[in-house]
């Protein structure tokens, strides 16, 4: 891909039709491999390496123009971070145009995704994955996918995330974490 093609903003998808699906109670498909056939359409996962030694560790969040954020325009890519305490649930929200790239660094997150795109062949599908210190994956979340997380375990979690455009409140939609249609079960599953 030429550098000119990479620098073009993502196509506008404001005409995308999203709606909250009716789901059975549960957590949906648990994703344990980056190439799982159960992934929601357009969601992508890539493990990231950590170089550890006796001083600590080093990792790369992203290289612009490469990997999962290859199509993110450098002029509008925003990099942010969120620290959340154990037990915190931050869910659900979605975007009509924005793509997110999540890189959980510390702690552990139970990540929940729901496909809200009515034209998608995975509409209504839910994915759950456990990411962070014990599973170092980057997660690409395209527009129209509701996403959120719960911090699990005893430690706070640090999530660094890139977005392919600057924050725009008009692009963001919110759904309560306990929405009765999604029926996502945030309780511990293996008691």
N, C-alpha and C positions, 0 to 999 in steps of 0.2 A: 504494500500500500504506500502511495506517495505521501510525503509530509503534508502536502496541500490537502489531500483527502482526509488525513488524520485530524487536521485542524478545523475541519468543518463542524459546526455544532450538530448535535444529534437531531434527527428530524422531529418536528413538533408532533406530539401525539395527543393534543388537547381534544381531538375528536374520539379518543379512546373511551369506550363505554365500560364503566366499572360498576359493580353492585356487590353488596355483601351476600354471599351464598348461605344457604341453609346446610349445615353440616351435622353429622352425628357427633355426640360428645366423644372427646378423645384428643389425641395429639397428631393424628394423621400418620403419614409414612415417616419413619425415622431413617434419616440418611446417614449411612456409615461409610460411604465411599464417594469420592469426588465424581465418579462417573456413573453414579446410580441411575438406573432406568426410571426410578420413581421421582426424580427431581421435577419440580414444576418447570414448564417450558420457559426457556430463557434464563433461568437461574444457573449460574456457573460457580464452580468451586475449584480452587487451586491451592494445594498445600504450599506453605512458604517455609524456607529453610531458616534455621537458627544456628548460628555458629557460637557454641559455648566453649569456654575454657575456665581456668581457675580464677579469672578476674571477673567473670560474669558472662554476658552473651551479647551478640550483635545480630540484628536482623534488618532486612530492607522492607520497608512498608510497600513501596511501589517504585517502579521506574516508568516515568511517563513515556508513552509511545510503545510500551511493551506489556506483555501479560494481560491480565484482565482489564486494566484501565487503558489499554492501547488506544481506544477510540475517544477517550476523554480529552476535550479541547483544553490546551494549556491556559488559554485566556480566561476560562470560566471554571476550571476545576477548583473546588474548595476542599481543604483538609481540616477536619475537626476531630475532637476527642471528647469522650464522655467517660467519667468515672462514676460507677454505680456501686452501692453497698449491697452486701448479701441480702437476698430476699426481695430486692427491688424488681418490680415488673414495669417495663416501659413498652407498652403495646396498646393498640396497634396504630400504625399510620402508614400512609401510602402516598405515592406521587403519580401524577399523570404524565409528566415529562422527564423527571429526574431519575437517573440511575445512581445507585449507591454501591460502593465497594467497602465492605466491612473487613477490618483486620483486628480481631480480638487479641490483645497482647497478654494481659494478666488476668487471673481469676478464670472462672468458667461461666459460660452463658448457655442457657437453654434457648435456642433461637426458634421462633415460630414464624412460618410463612404461610400465606393464604393467597391463592390466585383469585383476584377479583375481576379479571378481564373476561367479559361475557363471550367474546369471540375466540378465546383460547381453548384449545383441546384439553387443557388441564384446569379449566374453570372450576372453582370449588375445592380443588385439591389442597391439602395442608401438608407441609413438610415440617419436621422437627429435626434439629441437629444440635449437638453439644460441642461448642467451640471454645477455644481459649488455650490455656497453658497446657492442657492434655491433648488437644487436637488443634494444631496450628494450621488453620485453613483461612484463605481469603474467600469471601462470599460476595458475589456480584448479584445485586437485586435490581431487576429491571422495573420500569414503570408498570403500575397496575398490580403490583404484588404487595399486599399488606404484610408488614414485618414488625417484629418486636422481640423482646427477650426478657428472661428472668435470670438474675444472678443466682447461681447455685453454688453451694459449698461455703466454706468459712471466710473466704477472702473477697475483698472488693474486686471488681472487674474493670479493666481499662479497654475501651473500644476506640480505636482510631478508625475514622472512615473518610473516604473521599467521595465527593459527589461531582457529577459531570457538568454541573451548573451551579451558580451561586444560589443560596437559599432564597426561596420565594414562597411566602405564606399562601399565596393564591394557588400554588401547585400542590399543596399538601392537604390530605384528607385524614381524618382521625376516626377510629372505631374503638369503643371501650374494650379493655383487655378481657372483660367478662361478657362480651356481646352474646346474647342468647341465640343468635343465628349461627355464629362461628362455633360456639360451645367448646372453645379450646380449654383443655384441662391442665391448669398450671400446677396441680398438686404433684407430689413425688409419685412416680409411676411404679417404682420397684420398692415396696415397703416390706 
